[in-house]
Amino acid sequence: RALLGTAGVPTIGGMVAVNASGPRRIQAGACRDSLIGVRFVDGRGDVIKNGGRVMKNVTGYDLVKLMAGSFGTIGVLSEVAFKVLPRPEMAASLRMEGVDDEAAVRVLCAALGSPFEVSGAAHVPGGPGVMIRVEGFAASVSYRVAQLRALLAPYGDVVVETEPEAVNAGWKRVRDVEAFAGRPGDVWRISVKPTDGPRAAAAIGAREAMYDWGGGLIWALVPEGHDVRPALAGIGGHATLIRAGAETRAALPVFPPEPAPLAAISAGLRAQFDPRGILNPGLMG
């Protein structure tokens, strides 16, 4: 909400509708990966239920996965069911400051390529820098922190943070893109191959970039009205416009263009579930 400058109360249904994913996605997956059941009202007013409260529960079309990331264009969610895991007993962050973007991605890739079950790998230039998170039972976290510290020592000084409030605050800063809140400019969310992260940020002319998922997710602050997609043509990946003024939103689509076959399938699904076009019309094409 701080990034978008909006008010209101976030909901679980909203999280499903946008298929929200935070820094833990690299280990836990996206929202849709834990979603096992939905109930929703479609554009005809029909109540539809799919999935349930246990795994291996879907027969026929998997509407559960279809609803995740549909942005309310197929139906209004009224009930969702998840598989859940217990909260980790302990979390710790390893931090490195004064590392440039390319070196930071090498550090993140080294941590993610290790056997030490990293649950967060981000780089926030200007502070707090490189951040690597491990979670679990206290003894396991202590062991993995020691091993990662030794692994990363050749890249620079490593600081370990274990105080719960400080660890949570650091990862909330990454999750909510707090560095760009209240600052002028458009904000784009760009997914690329992790090792292409710094190259992509340079290609689009970002004023500032923040990296998550080991470099594979870029949050970019760019001048207003600047379309970053043409600059990504030779790199690969896709870009979503997250924050912009009305003029930019009128000129640029929020989501990347779909290939013709996929666009036809999407249009067919919307026609089936929302024949009168009353559910967020025009939002997704």
N, C-alpha and C positions, 0 to 999 in steps of 0.2 A: 504493500500500500504506500509506503514511503517513496518507493521508486516511481510509482504511477501517480502519486499525489492524490490518492483516493481515500475515502473513508468507508466505514462499514465493517462488518464482521465476516472474516473468512469462514467458509463452510466445507464440510467433508465432500458434499456434492460438487461444489465448485472445484475442489482439488481433483476429483475424478473427471469432471467435464473438460478440464484443460490438460489432463494427464500430467500433473505436476511432478517434477523430479528435482530433488535437491542434490547436494554434493555426495550423498550416500549412494546415488544411483550406480556408481561404478562397482559397488558390491551388492546392493540390495535390489537393483533394477528400478524401473520406473513404476509409477503408481499402478498402471495397468497390470504389471506382473504380480501384484498382490491382490488384485480385484477378482473375486470369485462369484459375485452375484449382484444383480441390479433389478430394480423395479422402476419403471418410468412411464410417463404419460406422453403419448406421441401427438402429432399435430391434428389427428382426428378426434382426440379425446379418449382414445383407448388406453387402458392400463395394461402394460406388458411386463412380464416377469421372465427373467432368464438367469440361469445359474442357480446358486443356492448358498448354503452355509458350509458346505464341505467341498473338498477337492474332488475332481473327476465327476462333475455334476452336470456338464453341458451336453445336451443332445441337440442335433440340428444346427442352426446358425449360431455362431458365438457372438451374440449381441453384447455380451459383457465387454469384450475387447473393443467392439465397435463404438460403444458409448464413451469409452475412455479416450479423451482427446477430440470429441465431436463438438465441443464448445457450445452445447445446447442447441445444435442445429437439427437434431434427430428427435430429441425428446427432453422432457423435464424430469430429472432424476428425483425420485421420492424415497428410495431406499438403496443402500449399497452394503455389500458384505465383503470383508477382507480376511485373508489369512494373516495372522500377526505373529510376532516374535517378542520375547521379553526384552525390556530395556537393558542395554549393557550395564554391567556392574561398574565399569570404569572406562573413561576415555582419556586419551592423551594426544597432544599435538606436538609435532616436531616442526620448528620454524627456522628459516634461513633468510636473512636480510641482505640487501645489496647485491642481488643476483639479477642479471638481465633476463629478458624473456626467453631467449634461446637456451641459455644455461638452465633456467628454471624448468623448462620442459624436459631437459635431459635428466634433471634431478627427479622430477615427478615420474618419468618413465622408468627410471631405475628403481624407485620405490614400488611402483605398481607391478614391475616385473619380478619383484622378490616374492618369496613364499610367506610373507609376514602379514597378509590379510589387511591391506590398507583399505579404510572405508571413506577416505577423503583425500583428494590430491588437487590443490589449487595454488594459484599464484596471483597475488594482489599487489601490483607494482606500487611503490610508495608506502607500503605498509598494510598488513603485516608481512608481506613478501611471500615466500614459499611456505605452504602449510600442508602437512601430511598428518592424517588422523588414523589412530588405531583404537579399537574398542573391544571389550570383552571382559573376561574375568581378570581380576587385578594381577594375578601372577603371570598370566599370559600376556597382558599388556606390557608389564614391566620387562619381560623377556624380549618381546618384539621391538619395543622402543630401543633397548640396548643394541639389538642386532641392526636395526635400521640406522641408528646413530653411527655405528661403525661403518655400515655400508656407504653412508652419505658423507662421511668425514672428508674424503678427497675433494668434495665439491665446495667445502667451506665450513664455517662454524655452525653448529646445530644447537639450537636452544629447545629444551623440552618443557612444555606446559602441561601440568596435570590438575591444576585447580579447576573444579567443574564449571564455575561461573565464567572464568576466563576462556576455557575451551569452548563452551557453548556460545559465548559472545563472538568469538572469532569466526566460528562457522556460520553463525547467523548473519554476520557481515557478508560472507560469501553467498549464502543462500538467497538473501534479500537484495543483493547488489547495492548495499547501502552507500558505497562510494559514489554512486551516480545520483543518489536521491537529491532532489532540489537543485540540480545543476542544469543549466541550459544545454540544449542539444537533443538529438534523437538517440534512442537506445535500441540496438539490434541484438538479437540472440542468434549466434552463428554456430553451426555444428560442422566440424571438419575432422579430418584425421589428426590425432593429437600432435604429431610431429609437424603438421602444417599450421598449427595455431599461430606462432609468431609471424610466419610468412603471410597468412591471411589478414592478420591485424594490420600489417604494414601495407598490404595491397589495397585495403579499403580506405586507407588514410585516417584511421581512428585517432581521435584526439587522445583517447585513453582506452585501454583494454584490460579486462580482467579475465583470467583463465580458470576454468574448472574442469573436472573429469580428466585430469592429467594433461590438459591443453586442448582437448577435443571440443570443449564448449567455450566460446568466446562471448563475453558481454562487452559490446563496443559502444562507446560514446562518440558520436559523429556530428558534424554540423547539420543543422536543420535542413530537411529536404534532400539530403544526400542519399541516393540509392546505392547500396553497397553490392548488390547482386551482380552487376556486370563485372566488377573487379574479381569476383570469385570464379568466373567462368573457367579459368585455366587451373584452378586449384581443386575444385570439387567441394561438395558439402552443400548446405542450404542455410538460408537466413530468414528470420522472422522479425518483423517490425513490432517491437514491444511498446515503445513510447514515442509519440510524435504528436505534433499539433494537427488541427483539423485539415489544414491545407495540404500537409504532407500525406495524411491518410487518404485524402480524396485523390491524390495523384499516384500513390504507390499501394499495391496490394499488401495486406498484412502477411499473408502466407506465400511461400514460393509457388509459382505456377505449376500445375500438375500436368504430366504427360497426357495426351489426348485419351488413351484408353482408361487411365485412372480417373480422369475428369468425368468421363461418361459413366463410370461405375458410381462415382460420388453423386452425380446428378440423379442417377436412377434411385439411389438409396434415399436421397432427400425427397424425391417425388413420391416414393412409397410411404415413408413415415411422416412426411409433412406436405401433403399435396397442395395445401392452400398457401404455403410459403410464409407461415406466421412465426416460425422459430428462428430467431436471429437471422433474418433474410440478408443475403449478401455478405455475411461475415467470412465464409470460407469459399467464396467463388460462386 
